[in-house]
Amino acid sequence: MNAPVRRLVLFAREPVPGRVKTRLAREVGAAAAASLYEAFLSDLAAALTSPENWEAVLSYAELEAGPALRATFRPPWDLMPQGEGSLGDRLARAVVRARGAGRRDVLVAGSDAPTLTVEDVSEAFRALQGDSDIVFAPAPDGGFSLVGMRGNVDPAAVFPAGVRWSSEHALDDSRSSAEAKGYHVRLLSTVPDVDEIGDLRRVEALFAADPHLAPATRHALLSFIGRSAG
């Protein structure tokens, strides 16, 4: 069977207390934040593969993939390092690597968005097959949970040096740079990411609408709420 011409790359870290979701950890504790993040990873690993339509790659932040990532992201997931540099450098590298492997359309998503679904990924790839050069799934905080581009796009135009990462300006900075280069940008449906305790409430609201969404995160969140109430 021919390899798909599309690649989804998921950025992630080994879920070690004190090293992941540090802003959330300041509010709920390092152990609880890591437990929630581990649930995010479990849901995303289960939800985002579609081998007949795209190749799925877990891109880890460490020098080597840790035991939790290796156990969670089994085939059809491939594992690759992000490498060094700023977030923009690492995002651009993920795109360049995918193209070097013959993948035309590339999506990169963050692992702090546990409710990202296969439907979101499919919508993004469909947009790239249409008249969109670049797609973003906005996050409520002004960043983005997913970014994608087709083969004609220079990733340096989407991730320039001036992007104010981890701020409410990240999406606007990336989008403005891309549009200034003449690329057609499309914004997809908003997908919440989780950096602070208030973000968990947005995720909790989505569970009320879809009882099958992100089951591991739902269970971890209910356990967290139960401990907090106690």
C-alpha positions as CSV (number, residue, x, y, z in Angstrom):
1,M,0.0,0.0,0.0
2,N,1.3,3.5,-0.9
3,A,2.2,5.7,2.0
4,P,-0.2,8.6,2.6
5,V,0.9,12.0,1.4
6,R,-0.2,13.6,4.6
7,R,1.4,13.7,8.0
8,L,0.1,14.7,11.4
9,V,2.7,15.5,14.0
10,L,1.9,15.7,17.7
11,F,4.3,17.6,20.0
12,A,4.5,16.1,23.4
13,R,6.7,15.6,26.5
14,E,7.2,12.7,28.9
15,P,4.6,13.2,31.6
16,V,6.9,13.8,34.5
17,P,5.7,15.8,37.5
18,G,7.3,19.2,37.6
19,R,8.3,19.1,33.9
20,V,4.9,19.3,32.2
21,K,1.9,21.7,32.5
22,T,3.9,23.9,34.9
23,R,1.4,26.7,34.9
24,L,-1.4,24.3,35.7
25,A,0.8,22.7,38.3
26,R,1.1,26.0,40.2
27,E,-2.6,25.8,40.8
28,V,-3.3,22.1,41.2
29,G,0.1,20.6,42.2
30,A,2.7,18.9,40.0
31,A,1.4,15.4,40.5
32,A,-2.2,16.3,39.5
33,A,-1.0,18.3,36.5
34,A,1.1,15.4,35.3
35,S,-1.7,12.9,35.8
36,L,-4.1,15.1,33.8
37,Y,-1.5,15.5,31.0
38,E,-0.9,11.7,30.9
39,A,-4.7,11.4,30.3
40,F,-4.5,13.9,27.5
41,L,-1.8,11.8,25.8
42,S,-3.8,8.7,26.2
43,D,-6.8,10.2,24.5
44,L,-4.9,11.8,21.7
45,A,-3.0,8.6,20.9
46,A,-6.2,6.7,20.6
47,A,-8.2,9.4,18.7
48,L,-5.9,10.8,16.1
49,T,-4.8,7.9,13.9
50,S,-6.2,7.2,10.5
51,P,-3.4,5.2,8.7
52,E,-5.3,5.1,5.4
53,N,-5.5,8.9,5.3
54,W,-2.4,10.2,7.1
55,E,0.8,9.2,8.8
56,A,0.8,9.9,12.6
57,V,4.1,11.0,14.3
58,L,4.7,11.7,17.9
59,S,7.4,14.3,18.2
60,Y,9.0,14.3,21.7
61,A,10.8,17.1,23.4
62,E,13.5,15.1,25.1
63,L,16.6,13.6,23.6
64,E,15.0,10.2,23.7
65,A,11.3,9.1,24.0
66,G,10.5,8.2,27.6
67,P,8.8,5.0,28.8
68,A,5.3,6.6,29.1
69,L,5.4,8.0,25.6
70,R,6.7,4.7,24.1
71,A,4.0,2.8,25.9
72,T,1.2,5.2,24.9
73,F,2.2,5.9,21.3
74,R,2.4,2.5,19.7
75,P,2.1,1.7,16.0
76,P,0.7,3.1,13.8
77,W,2.4,6.0,15.6
78,D,6.0,6.7,14.7
79,L,8.3,8.5,17.2
80,M,10.7,11.3,16.3
81,P,12.6,13.9,18.4
82,Q,11.6,17.6,18.1
83,G,15.3,18.7,18.2
84,E,16.6,21.9,19.7
85,G,15.6,25.6,19.3
86,S,12.6,27.8,19.8
87,L,9.1,26.5,19.3
88,G,9.1,28.1,15.9
89,D,12.3,26.3,15.0
90,R,10.9,23.0,16.1
91,L,7.6,23.5,14.3
92,A,9.4,24.4,11.1
93,R,11.7,21.4,11.5
94,A,8.7,19.1,11.8
95,V,7.3,20.4,8.5
96,V,10.6,20.2,6.7
97,R,11.2,16.6,7.8
98,A,7.7,15.6,6.7
99,R,8.4,17.1,3.2
100,G,11.7,15.4,3.1
101,A,9.8,12.1,3.6
102,G,7.5,12.9,0.7
103,R,4.5,14.1,2.7
104,R,2.8,17.0,1.0
105,D,0.3,18.3,3.6
106,V,1.5,18.6,7.2
107,L,-0.4,19.3,10.4
108,V,1.3,19.9,13.7
109,A,-0.7,19.8,16.9
110,G,-0.1,20.3,20.6
111,S,-0.7,17.6,23.2
112,D,-2.3,20.1,25.6
113,A,-5.6,20.0,23.6
114,P,-7.2,16.7,24.7
115,T,-10.5,17.2,22.9
116,L,-8.8,17.4,19.5
117,T,-10.5,14.8,17.4
118,V,-10.0,12.9,14.2
119,E,-12.8,15.0,12.7
120,D,-10.8,18.2,13.5
121,V,-7.8,16.7,11.7
122,S,-9.9,15.5,8.7
123,E,-11.4,19.0,8.4
124,A,-7.9,20.6,8.4
125,F,-6.6,18.2,5.7
126,R,-9.7,18.9,3.6
127,A,-9.1,22.6,3.9
128,L,-5.6,22.1,2.6
129,Q,-7.0,20.2,-0.4
130,G,-9.2,23.1,-1.1
131,D,-8.1,26.8,-1.5
132,S,-6.4,27.1,1.9
133,D,-2.6,27.2,2.1
134,I,-2.5,27.3,5.9
135,V,-5.0,26.4,8.6
136,F,-5.1,27.1,12.3
137,A,-7.3,25.7,15.0
138,P,-7.4,28.7,17.4
139,A,-7.1,28.2,21.1
140,P,-9.2,30.5,23.4
141,D,-6.1,32.1,24.9
142,G,-4.9,33.6,21.5
143,G,-2.6,30.8,20.6
144,F,-3.4,27.8,18.4
145,S,-3.9,24.1,19.1
146,L,-3.2,23.0,15.5
147,V,-1.5,24.4,12.5
148,G,-1.3,22.9,9.0
149,M,0.2,23.8,5.6
150,R,0.4,22.4,2.2
151,G,3.5,21.9,0.1
152,N,3.7,25.3,-1.4
153,V,4.1,27.1,2.0
154,D,7.5,28.2,3.4
155,P,7.3,27.3,7.1
156,A,9.5,30.3,7.9
157,A,6.6,32.5,6.8
158,V,4.3,30.9,9.4
159,F,6.8,30.7,12.2
160,P,9.0,33.8,11.9
161,A,11.4,34.9,14.6
162,G,9.0,37.6,15.9
163,V,6.2,35.4,17.0
164,R,5.3,36.0,20.6
165,W,5.0,32.4,21.7
166,S,3.0,31.5,24.9
167,S,1.0,34.7,24.6
168,E,-2.3,35.9,23.4
169,H,-0.5,37.2,20.3
170,A,0.8,33.9,19.0
171,L,-1.9,33.2,16.5
172,D,-2.2,36.8,15.2
173,D,1.6,37.0,14.8
174,S,1.8,33.8,12.8
175,R,-1.3,34.5,10.7
176,S,-0.2,38.1,9.9
177,S,3.2,36.9,8.8
178,A,1.7,34.2,6.5
179,E,-0.9,36.6,5.0
180,A,1.8,39.2,4.4
181,K,3.6,36.6,2.2
182,G,0.4,36.1,0.2
183,Y,-0.8,32.8,1.6
184,H,-4.5,32.1,2.1
185,V,-5.1,31.3,5.8
186,R,-8.2,29.6,7.1
187,L,-9.3,29.5,10.8
188,L,-10.9,26.2,11.8
189,S,-13.1,25.5,14.8
190,T,-11.6,26.6,18.1
191,V,-10.0,23.7,20.1
192,P,-9.3,24.6,23.7
193,D,-5.8,23.9,25.1
194,V,-5.2,23.4,28.8
195,D,-2.6,25.6,30.5
196,E,-4.5,26.8,33.6
197,I,-7.2,25.6,35.8
198,G,-9.8,27.8,34.1
199,D,-9.1,25.9,30.8
200,L,-10.2,22.7,32.4
201,R,-13.7,24.3,32.8
202,R,-13.9,24.8,29.0
203,V,-13.0,21.1,28.5
204,E,-15.5,20.0,31.1
205,A,-18.2,22.0,29.2
206,L,-17.4,20.0,26.0
207,F,-17.9,16.7,27.8
208,A,-21.5,17.7,28.6
209,A,-22.1,18.0,24.8
210,D,-20.3,14.8,23.8
211,P,-20.3,11.9,26.3
212,H,-17.7,9.9,24.3
213,L,-15.2,12.7,24.0
214,A,-11.7,12.2,25.5
215,P,-12.6,9.4,28.0
216,A,-9.3,9.3,29.9
217,T,-9.3,13.1,30.4
218,R,-12.9,12.9,31.5
219,H,-12.0,10.3,34.1
220,A,-8.9,12.1,35.3
221,L,-10.8,15.4,35.6
222,L,-13.6,13.8,37.6
223,S,-11.0,12.2,39.9
224,F,-9.3,15.6,40.3
225,I,-12.6,17.3,41.0
226,G,-13.5,14.6,43.6
227,R,-10.2,15.1,45.4
228,S,-10.5,18.8,45.4
229,A,-14.0,18.6,46.8
230,G,-12.8,16.2,49.5
